Amino acid sequence: MLLRSVRSYRMLAGLAVAFSAAAAGLVAQPAVTVVMSGLDNPRNLAIGPEGGLYVTEAGRGGSGPCGVNGAGETRCYGPTGAVSRLWRGEQDRVAEGLPSHALVDGGAASGPNDISFLGRGGAYLTIGLGFDRRLRDALGKAGPLFGTVVHMSASGQWRVVADVLVHEETANPGGGPIDSNAYGVLAEPGSHLVVDAGGNALLRAWADGGITTVATFPSRPQGRTTDAVPTSVAVGPDGAYYVSELTGVPFAAGAARIYRVVPGQAPTIHLEGFKTITDIAFDEDGNLYVVEHASGPMFFGGPGRLLKVAPDGTRTPVISDLDRPTSVLVGRNGELYVTNHGVTAGIGEVLRIER
């Protein structure tokens, strides 16, 4: 997968303000600071119970074993997945050795995707796969770790607690070919919600390891029939679940939607007209922040960006010219955090945006 290099926003001593060209002229951008750097394929963000800022790193793969995914790419395994934390001004890895598979250059990795805390009892993480059992089997002894949900203790130890691929194989809730990619996760008392981007489904994983289907999301034409590819789940101000979608090939501009999900009812379209959404987050005022992974008319061309959708539906760009962003988080004081260089090894970063 070709990576487009674009400039990242950096602050000098927290004082500089970035500017970008807009149709009506130069428009001031918000103050942006790089608060974490040197990350391997950073994916999603969370605030821990102690107030630390956590980010999952999908890793950089390794020397193998290797396998081929549904796109014909050779992917090689390595125990390079991790979880990093920013706490009291220090960045360090609090969990290492998590499974990862990636392209030969370490890019576009699949590994730890999302993280969600539930009190002080640790966190739940999704470990991606991105195909079916053929890829998992090809990745050797570590193969069964992919396509799962793991629990990470406060000490950084982790263990598999649910197998999302097995649910896809046995239930295939979204229909079509078997394909599983555990991506988004939202921990709740007694269970946790899991977004299967490959299976086009929102799932509930129970404490005993069982999995049930909450909702599925439809494929539809984009010049060809393409999957929904759901990516994240968030609780809205009304208590309903909101699920974003990336969509599949050709990743057409305007095709991505955000669904509203009430368990026991069919999903309804809440918002549409986006492109390649990788994450969403609500703030305390009901504003919805949306990460678009790319902004070009097709595929992953064009820079990524962060949009704000007000409760009345007004859409406002927050920051543009991002390089393949993957996640957004609203901090405890209203600040925003966004991951940048999200599909590249070694240069991933987390940006803090002042509102």
DRENDO-1510 file (C-alpha; in Angstrom, 1 decimal, always signed):
<recs>
REC; n; res; u; v; w
REC; 1; MET; +0.0; +0.0; +0.0 .
REC; 2; LEU; +1.5; +3.3; -1.1 .
REC; 3; LEU; +1.9; +5.9; +1.6 .
REC; 4; ARG; +1.5; +9.5; +0.8 .
REC; 5; SER; +3.8; +11.7; +2.8 .
REC; 6; VAL; +2.3; +14.9; +4.0 .
REC; 7; ARG; +3.5; +17.4; +6.5 .
REC; 8; SER; +2.5; +17.0; +10.1 .
REC; 9; TYR; +1.6; +19.9; +12.4 .
REC; 10; ARG; +4.1; +20.6; +15.1 .
REC; 11; MET; +4.3; +23.3; +17.8 .
REC; 12; LEU; +7.4; +25.1; +18.9 .
REC; 13; ALA; +7.2; +25.7; +22.7 .
REC; 14; GLY; +3.4; +25.4; +22.3 .
REC; 15; LEU; +3.2; +28.8; +20.8 .
REC; 16; ALA; +3.1; +28.5; +17.0 .
REC; 17; VAL; -0.2; +28.4; +15.0 .
REC; 18; ALA; -0.5; +26.4; +11.8 .
REC; 19; PHE; -2.3; +27.7; +8.7 .
REC; 20; SER; -3.7; +26.0; +5.7 .
REC; 21; ALA; -5.2; +27.2; +2.5 .
REC; 22; ALA; -9.0; +27.1; +2.2 .
REC; 23; ALA; -11.3; +28.0; -0.6 .
REC; 24; ALA; -12.0; +31.5; +0.8 .
REC; 25; GLY; -8.3; +32.2; +1.6 .
REC; 26; LEU; -6.0; +31.4; +4.5 .
REC; 27; VAL; -7.9; +30.1; +7.5 .
REC; 28; ALA; -6.2; +29.8; +10.9 .
REC; 29; GLN; -5.8; +26.3; +12.3 .
REC; 30; PRO; -6.0; +25.5; +16.0 .
REC; 31; ALA; -2.9; +25.2; +18.1 .
REC; 32; VAL; -1.5; +21.7; +17.6 .
REC; 33; THR; +1.3; +20.0; +19.6 .
REC; 34; VAL; +3.0; +16.6; +19.1 .
REC; 35; VAL; +2.7; +14.9; +22.4 .
REC; 36; MET; +3.8; +11.3; +21.4 .
REC; 37; SER; +6.1; +10.2; +18.6 .
REC; 38; GLY; +8.2; +7.3; +17.3 .
REC; 39; LEU; +5.1; +5.0; +17.2 .
REC; 40; ASP; +4.7; +1.9; +15.1 .
REC; 41; ASN; +1.4; +2.1; +13.1 .
REC; 42; PRO; -0.6; +3.9; +15.9 .
REC; 43; ARG; -4.3; +3.1; +15.8 .
REC; 44; ASN; -6.6; +4.2; +18.7 .
REC; 45; LEU; -6.6; +6.2; +21.8 .
REC; 46; ALA; -8.0; +6.0; +25.4 .
REC; 47; ILE; -7.6; +7.8; +28.7 .
REC; 48; GLY; -6.7; +5.4; +31.5 .
REC; 49; PRO; -8.2; +5.4; +35.0 .
REC; 50; GLU; -5.1; +7.2; +36.3 .
REC; 51; GLY; -5.4; +9.9; +33.7 .
REC; 52; GLY; -2.7; +8.6; +31.3 .
REC; 53; LEU; -3.1; +8.9; +27.5 .
REC; 54; TYR; -2.9; +5.4; +25.9 .
REC; 55; VAL; -2.4; +4.5; +22.2 .
REC; 56; THR; -2.3; +1.1; +20.6 .
REC; 57; GLU; +0.5; +0.3; +18.2 .
REC; 58; ALA; -0.3; -2.3; +15.6 .
REC; 59; GLY; +3.5; -2.9; +15.4 .
REC; 60; ARG; +5.7; -3.5; +12.4 .
REC; 61; GLY; +5.4; -7.2; +11.8 .
REC; 62; GLY; +8.6; -9.1; +11.8 .
REC; 63; SER; +10.6; -11.9; +10.1 .
REC; 64; GLY; +7.8; -14.3; +9.9 .
REC; 65; PRO; +6.2; -16.8; +9.5 .
REC; 66; CYS; +4.4; -15.1; +6.6 .
REC; 67; GLY; +1.1; -15.5; +4.8 .
REC; 68; VAL; -0.9; -13.9; +2.0 .
REC; 69; ASN; -4.1; -12.0; +2.7 .
REC; 70; GLY; -7.2; -11.6; +0.5 .
REC; 71; ALA; -5.6; -8.6; -1.3 .
REC; 72; GLY; -2.7; -10.8; -2.4 .
REC; 73; GLU; -0.3; -9.0; +0.0 .
REC; 74; THR; +2.4; -10.9; +1.8 .
REC; 75; ARG; +2.2; -10.3; +5.5 .
REC; 76; CYS; +4.9; -11.3; +8.0 .
REC; 77; TYR; +4.5; -11.9; +11.8 .
REC; 78; GLY; +6.5; -10.4; +14.6 .
REC; 79; PRO; +5.8; -9.8; +18.3 .
REC; 80; THR; +6.0; -6.0; +17.7 .
REC; 81; GLY; +2.5; -4.9; +18.7 .
REC; 82; ALA; +2.4; -2.6; +21.8 .
REC; 83; VAL; +0.5; -0.2; +24.0 .
REC; 84; SER; +2.2; +3.1; +24.8 .
REC; 85; ARG; +1.2; +5.6; +27.5 .
REC; 86; LEU; +1.9; +9.3; +28.0 .
REC; 87; TRP; +1.7; +10.0; +31.8 .
REC; 88; ARG; +3.2; +12.9; +33.8 .
REC; 89; GLY; +5.0; +14.1; +30.6 .
REC; 90; GLU; +6.7; +10.7; +30.0 .
REC; 91; GLN; +6.1; +8.4; +27.0 .
REC; 92; ASP; +6.7; +4.7; +27.5 .
REC; 93; ARG; +5.4; +1.3; +26.4 .
REC; 94; VAL; +3.3; -0.4; +29.1 .
REC; 95; ALA; +2.7; -3.5; +27.1 .
REC; 96; GLU; +4.9; -5.2; +24.5 .
REC; 97; GLY; +5.2; -8.4; +22.6 .
REC; 98; LEU; +1.7; -8.3; +21.2 .
REC; 99; PRO; +1.1; -10.0; +17.8 .
REC; 100; SER; +1.6; -8.0; +14.6 .
REC; 101; HIS; +1.7; -8.8; +10.9 .
REC; 102; ALA; +2.7; -6.2; +8.3 .
REC; 103; LEU; +4.1; -5.6; +4.9 .
REC; 104; VAL; +7.8; -6.2; +4.4 .
REC; 105; ASP; +8.6; -2.5; +5.2 .
REC; 106; GLY; +6.6; -2.7; +8.4 .
REC; 107; GLY; +3.8; -0.5; +7.1 .
REC; 108; ALA; +0.0; -1.1; +7.1 .
REC; 109; ALA; +0.4; -3.4; +10.1 .
REC; 110; SER; -2.4; -5.4; +11.7 .
REC; 111; GLY; -2.2; -6.0; +15.4 .
REC; 112; PRO; -3.5; -4.1; +18.5 .
REC; 113; ASN; -6.2; -1.9; +17.0 .
REC; 114; ASP; -8.3; -0.4; +19.8 .
REC; 115; ILE; -8.3; -0.1; +23.5 .
REC; 116; SER; -11.0; +0.6; +26.1 .
REC; 117; PHE; -10.8; +0.7; +29.9 .
REC; 118; LEU; -13.4; -0.4; +32.4 .
REC; 119; GLY; -12.5; +1.1; +35.8 .
REC; 120; ARG; -9.2; +0.0; +37.3 .
REC; 121; GLY; -9.5; -3.6; +36.2 .
REC; 122; GLY; -7.4; -3.2; +33.1 .
REC; 123; ALA; -8.3; -2.7; +29.5 .
REC; 124; TYR; -9.7; -4.6; +26.5 .
REC; 125; LEU; -7.8; -4.6; +23.2 .
REC; 126; THR; -8.8; -5.8; +19.7 .
REC; 127; ILE; -6.1; -7.7; +17.7 .
REC; 128; GLY; -6.8; -7.4; +14.0 .
REC; 129; LEU; -6.5; -10.1; +11.3 .
REC; 130; GLY; -7.9; -8.9; +8.0 .
REC; 131; PHE; -8.7; -12.1; +6.2 .
REC; 132; ASP; -9.8; -15.7; +7.1 .
REC; 133; ARG; -8.2; -18.7; +8.8 .
REC; 134; ARG; -5.8; -19.3; +5.9 .
REC; 135; LEU; -3.9; -16.2; +6.9 .
REC; 136; ARG; -4.1; -17.0; +10.6 .
REC; 137; ASP; -2.8; -20.5; +10.1 .
REC; 138; ALA; +0.0; -19.3; +7.9 .
REC; 139; LEU; +1.3; -17.0; +10.7 .
REC; 140; GLY; +2.5; -20.0; +12.8 .
REC; 141; LYS; +2.1; -20.5; +16.5 .
REC; 142; ALA; +1.1; -16.9; +17.1 .
REC; 143; GLY; -1.7; -17.2; +14.5 .
REC; 144; PRO; -4.5; -17.9; +17.0 .
REC; 145; LEU; -3.8; -14.5; +18.7 .
REC; 146; PHE; -5.0; -12.6; +15.6 .
REC; 147; GLY; -8.7; -11.8; +15.2 .
REC; 148; THR; -9.3; -11.8; +18.9 .
REC; 149; VAL; -10.0; -9.6; +21.9 .
REC; 150; VAL; -7.4; -9.6; +24.7 .
REC; 151; HIS; -7.6; -8.3; +28.3 .
REC; 152; MET; -4.6; -6.3; +29.4 .
REC; 153; SER; -4.0; -6.1; +33.2 .
REC; 154; ALA; -2.8; -2.9; +34.9 .
REC; 155; SER; +0.7; -4.5; +34.9 .
REC; 156; GLY; +0.7; -4.9; +31.1 .
REC; 157; GLN; +0.1; -8.6; +31.1 .
REC; 158; TRP; -2.4; -9.8; +28.5 .
REC; 159; ARG; -4.5; -12.8; +27.5 .
REC; 160; VAL; -7.1; -13.7; +24.9 .
REC; 161; VAL; -10.7; -13.5; +26.1 .
REC; 162; ALA; -12.7; -13.8; +22.9 .
REC; 163; ASP; -12.2; -15.2; +19.4 .
REC; 164; VAL; -13.9; -12.9; +16.8 .
REC; 165; LEU; -12.8; -15.0; +13.9 .
REC; 166; VAL; -14.5; -18.1; +15.3 .
REC; 167; HIS; -17.8; -16.2; +15.6 .
REC; 168; GLU; -17.4; -15.0; +11.9 .
REC; 169; GLU; -16.8; -18.6; +10.9 .
REC; 170; THR; -19.8; -20.1; +12.8 .
REC; 171; ALA; -22.3; -17.3; +12.5 .
REC; 172; ASN; -21.2; -15.2; +9.5 .
REC; 173; PRO; -23.6; -12.4; +10.6 .
REC; 174; GLY; -22.9; -10.1; +7.7 .
REC; 175; GLY; -23.0; -12.8; +5.0 .
REC; 176; GLY; -20.6; -13.2; +2.2 .
REC; 177; PRO; -17.1; -14.7; +2.3 .
REC; 178; ILE; -15.6; -15.4; +5.7 .
REC; 179; ASP; -13.5; -12.3; +6.6 .
REC; 180; SER; -12.7; -11.0; +10.1 .
REC; 181; ASN; -10.8; -8.0; +11.4 .
REC; 182; ALA; -11.5; -7.2; +15.1 .
REC; 183; TYR; -11.1; -3.4; +15.2 .
REC; 184; GLY; -13.1; -1.1; +17.5 .
REC; 185; VAL; -13.9; -2.0; +21.1 .
REC; 186; LEU; -16.0; -0.4; +23.8 .
REC; 187; ALA; -15.8; -2.0; +27.3 .
REC; 188; GLU; -19.0; -2.1; +29.4 .
REC; 189; PRO; -19.9; -3.8; +32.7 .
REC; 190; GLY; -20.2; -7.6; +32.1 .
REC; 191; SER; -19.4; -7.4; +28.3 .
REC; 192; HIS; -17.7; -5.4; +25.7 .
REC; 193; LEU; -18.8; -4.3; +22.2 .
REC; 194; VAL; -16.5; -5.2; +19.3 .
REC; 195; VAL; -16.6; -3.9; +15.8 .
REC; 196; ASP; -15.6; -6.6; +13.2 .
REC; 197; ALA; -14.5; -4.5; +10.2 .
REC; 198; GLY; -14.1; -7.7; +8.1 .
REC; 199; GLY; -17.4; -9.2; +9.1 .
REC; 200; ASN; -19.4; -6.0; +8.8 .
REC; 201; ALA; -20.9; -6.4; +12.2 .
REC; 202; LEU; -21.1; -5.0; +15.7 .
REC; 203; LEU; -20.7; -7.8; +18.3 .
REC; 204; ARG; -21.0; -8.2; +22.0 .
REC; 205; ALA; -18.3; -10.3; +23.7 .
REC; 206; TRP; -19.4; -11.7; +27.1 .
REC; 207; ALA; -17.3; -12.4; +30.1 .
REC; 208; ASP; -17.4; -16.2; +29.5 .
REC; 209; GLY; -15.9; -15.7; +26.0 .
REC; 210; GLY; -19.2; -16.1; +24.1 .
REC; 211; ILE; -20.0; -13.6; +21.3 .
REC; 212; THR; -23.4; -12.5; +20.0 .
REC; 213; THR; -24.3; -10.2; +17.1 .
REC; 214; VAL; -25.8; -6.8; +17.9 .
REC; 215; ALA; -26.1; -5.4; +14.4 .
REC; 216; THR; -24.8; -5.8; +10.8 .
REC; 217; PHE; -24.1; -3.2; +8.2 .
REC; 218; PRO; -25.1; -3.4; +4.5 .
REC; 219; SER; -22.9; -3.6; +1.5 .
REC; 220; ARG; -24.0; -1.3; -1.4 .
REC; 221; PRO; -22.8; -0.2; -4.9 .
REC; 222; GLN; -19.9; +2.2; -5.3 .
REC; 223; GLY; -19.3; +1.4; -8.9 .
REC; 224; ARG; -19.2; -2.2; -7.6 .
REC; 225; THR; -20.7; -3.9; -4.6 .
REC; 226; THR; -18.5; -3.0; -1.6 .
REC; 227; ASP; -18.6; -3.8; +2.1 .
REC; 228; ALA; -19.5; -1.4; +4.9 .
REC; 229; VAL; -16.3; -2.0; +6.8 .
REC; 230; PRO; -17.4; -0.6; +10.2 .
REC; 231; THR; -14.5; +0.8; +12.2 .
REC; 232; SER; -15.6; +2.3; +15.6 .
REC; 233; VAL; -18.4; +2.4; +18.1 .
REC; 234; ALA; -19.2; +5.3; +20.5 .
REC; 235; VAL; -22.1; +6.0; +22.9 .
REC; 236; GLY; -24.0; +9.1; +21.9 .
REC; 237; PRO; -25.6; +11.7; +24.1 .
REC; 238; ASP; -28.9; +9.8; +23.7 .
REC; 239; GLY; -27.4; +6.6; +25.0 .
REC; 240; ALA; -27.5; +4.9; +21.6 .
REC; 241; TYR; -24.5; +3.4; +19.9 .
REC; 242; TYR; -23.0; +5.1; +16.9 .
REC; 243; VAL; -20.9; +3.1; +14.4 .
REC; 244; SER; -18.7; +4.6; +11.7 .
REC; 245; GLU; -17.7; +3.0; +8.5 .
REC; 246; LEU; -14.6; +3.0; +6.2 .
REC; 247; THR; -16.4; +1.4; +3.2 .
REC; 248; GLY; -14.5; -0.8; +0.9 .
REC; 249; VAL; -12.9; -0.5; -2.6 .
REC; 250; PRO; -12.9; +2.0; -4.3 .
REC; 251; PHE; -13.3; +4.0; -1.0 .
REC; 252; ALA; -15.3; +6.7; -2.8 .
REC; 253; ALA; -15.7; +10.2; -1.4 .
REC; 254; GLY; -19.2; +10.7; +0.1 .
REC; 255; ALA; -19.9; +7.0; +0.6 .
REC; 256; ALA; -19.1; +6.6; +4.3 .
REC; 257; ARG; -21.8; +6.7; +6.9 .
REC; 258; ILE; -22.4; +6.9; +10.6 .
REC; 259; TYR; -25.1; +4.5; +11.9 .
REC; 260; ARG; -27.2; +4.8; +15.0 .
REC; 261; VAL; -27.7; +1.4; +16.7 .
REC; 262; VAL; -30.2; +0.5; +19.3 .
REC; 263; PRO; -29.9; -3.2; +20.3 .
REC; 264; GLY; -32.9; -5.2; +19.1 .
REC; 265; GLN; -33.6; -2.8; +16.2 .
REC; 266; ALA; -32.1; -2.4; +12.7 .
REC; 267; PRO; -29.4; +0.2; +12.4 .
REC; 268; THR; -30.5; +3.6; +11.0 .
REC; 269; ILE; -28.4; +6.1; +9.1 .
REC; 270; HIS; -27.5; +9.0; +11.3 .
REC; 271; LEU; -25.1; +10.9; +9.0 .
REC; 272; GLU; -23.7; +10.3; +5.6 .
REC; 273; GLY; -21.5; +11.9; +2.9 .
REC; 274; PHE; -18.1; +11.2; +4.5 .
REC; 275; LYS; -15.1; +9.3; +3.2 .
REC; 276; THR; -13.1; +6.5; +4.9 .
REC; 277; ILE; -14.0; +7.1; +8.5 .
REC; 278; THR; -11.7; +5.4; +11.0 .
REC; 279; ASP; -13.0; +6.8; +14.3 .
REC; 280; ILE; -15.6; +9.1; +15.9 .
REC; 281; ALA; -16.0; +10.7; +19.4 .
REC; 282; PHE; -18.6; +12.8; +21.1 .
REC; 283; ASP; -17.8; +15.7; +23.4 .
REC; 284; GLU; -19.8; +16.9; +26.4 .
REC; 285; ASP; -21.8; +19.4; +24.3 .
REC; 286; GLY; -22.9; +16.7; +21.8 .
REC; 287; ASN; -20.5; +17.6; +19.0 .
REC; 288; LEU; -19.3; +14.7; +17.0 .
REC; 289; TYR; -15.7; +14.5; +15.9 .
REC; 290; VAL; -15.0; +12.4; +12.7 .
REC; 291; VAL; -11.7; +11.2; +11.4 .
REC; 292; GLU; -11.5; +10.8; +7.7 .
REC; 293; HIS; -8.5; +8.7; +6.8 .
REC; 294; ALA; -8.1; +10.3; +3.3 .
REC; 295; SER; -9.9; +13.1; +1.4 .
REC; 296; GLY; -9.3; +12.3; -2.3 .
REC; 297; PRO; -12.1; +11.3; -4.6 .
REC; 298; MET; -11.1; +7.6; -4.6 .
REC; 299; PHE; -9.0; +5.1; -2.6 .
REC; 300; PHE; -6.6; +6.6; +0.0 .
REC; 301; GLY; -5.3; +9.6; -2.0 .
REC; 302; GLY; -5.4; +13.0; -0.5 .
REC; 303; PRO; -4.6; +14.0; +3.1 .
REC; 304; GLY; -6.7; +12.9; +6.1 .
REC; 305; ARG; -8.6; +15.3; +8.2 .
REC; 306; LEU; -10.7; +15.8; +11.4 .
REC; 307; LEU; -14.2; +17.2; +11.1 .
REC; 308; LYS; -16.6; +18.5; +13.8 .
REC; 309; VAL; -20.3; +17.9; +13.4 .
REC; 310; ALA; -22.4; +20.1; +15.6 .
REC; 311; PRO; -25.7; +18.8; +17.0 .
REC; 312; ASP; -27.6; +20.8; +14.3 .
REC; 313; GLY; -25.6; +19.0; +11.6 .
REC; 314; THR; -23.2; +21.8; +10.7 .
REC; 315; ARG; -19.8; +20.4; +9.6 .
REC; 316; THR; -16.6; +22.2; +10.2 .
REC; 317; PRO; -13.0; +21.1; +9.4 .
REC; 318; VAL; -10.9; +21.1; +12.6 .
REC; 319; ILE; -7.5; +20.2; +11.1 .
REC; 320; SER; -6.5; +19.0; +7.6 .
REC; 321; ASP; -3.3; +17.8; +5.9 .
REC; 322; LEU; -3.0; +14.8; +8.2 .
REC; 323; ASP; -1.1; +11.7; +7.1 .
REC; 324; ARG; -3.5; +8.7; +7.3 .
REC; 325; PRO; -5.0; +9.6; +10.7 .
REC; 326; THR; -6.7; +6.7; +12.6 .
REC; 327; SER; -8.2; +7.9; +15.9 .
REC; 328; VAL; -9.7; +10.9; +17.8 .
REC; 329; LEU; -10.2; +11.3; +21.5 .
REC; 330; VAL; -11.8; +14.0; +23.6 .
REC; 331; GLY; -9.6; +14.7; +26.6 .
REC; 332; ARG; -10.8; +15.3; +30.2 .
REC; 333; ASN; -10.4; +19.1; +29.8 .
REC; 334; GLY; -12.0; +19.2; +26.3 .
REC; 335; GLU; -8.8; +19.1; +24.3 .
REC; 336; LEU; -8.6; +16.7; +21.3 .
REC; 337; TYR; -6.1; +14.1; +20.5 .
REC; 338; VAL; -5.5; +12.6; +17.0 .
REC; 339; THR; -3.2; +9.9; +15.8 .
REC; 340; ASN; -1.1; +10.8; +12.7 .
REC; 341; HIS; +1.0; +8.6; +10.3 .
REC; 342; GLY; -1.3; +5.8; +11.4 .
REC; 343; VAL; -0.2; +3.2; +8.9 .
REC; 344; THR; +3.6; +3.7; +9.1 .
REC; 345; ALA; +6.2; +2.2; +11.4 .
REC; 346; GLY; +8.6; +4.3; +13.4 .
REC; 347; ILE; +7.1; +7.8; +12.7 .
REC; 348; GLY; +3.6; +7.6; +14.1 .
REC; 349; GLU; +2.6; +10.3; +16.5 .
REC; 350; VAL; -0.2; +11.7; +18.6 .
REC; 351; LEU; -1.3; +15.3; +18.2 .
REC; 352; ARG; -3.0; +17.4; +20.9 .
REC; 353; ILE; -5.4; +20.0; +19.5 .
REC; 354; GLU; -6.6; +22.9; +21.7 .
REC; 355; ARG; -10.2; +23.9; +21.3 .
</recs>
